[in-house]
Amino acid sequence: MYWLSGAESEKFVKSVEDAYEKIKREGPNPIKKLGINISEKKEESL
């Protein structure tokens, strides 16, 4: 979580870049490799 004011545009850009890099390092969602469709699982449980 980031706390920023409207005057901190450079800090905002840096926080977005940091978050993007973290997500990029994590790689693809491993659940997709298993072929599991989460929306189908939700419907089955209802």
C-alpha positions in Angstrom: 0.0 0.0 0.0 1.3 3.4 -0.9 0.3 6.7 0.7 0.7 9.6 -1.7 -0.6 13.1 -2.1 -1.7 14.6 -5.4 1.6 16.6 -5.4 3.7 13.5 -5.4 3.5 12.5 -9.1 7.1 11.2 -9.3 6.6 9.1 -6.2 3.4 7.7 -7.8 5.2 6.8 -11.0 7.9 5.0 -9.0 5.4 3.1 -7.0 3.6 1.9 -10.1 6.9 0.9 -11.7 7.8 -1.0 -8.5 4.5 -2.8 -8.5 4.8 -3.7 -12.1 8.3 -5.1 -11.7 7.1 -7.2 -8.7 4.2 -8.7 -10.7 6.5 -9.3 -13.7 9.0 -11.2 -11.5 6.1 -13.4 -10.2 5.4 -14.6 -13.7 2.2 -16.2 -15.0 -0.5 -17.4 -12.8 0.3 -21.0 -11.9 -3.4 -21.9 -11.7 -3.7 -21.3 -15.5 -1.1 -24.0 -16.1 -3.2 -26.5 -14.3 -6.2 -25.7 -16.6 -8.4 -24.7 -13.7 -11.2 -22.2 -14.5 -12.0 -20.4 -11.3 -15.3 -19.0 -12.6 -16.5 -22.6 -13.3 -15.5 -23.7 -9.8 -17.6 -20.8 -8.3 -20.7 -21.9 -10.3 -20.3 -25.5 -9.1 -20.2 -24.5 -5.4 -23.5 -22.5 -5.7 
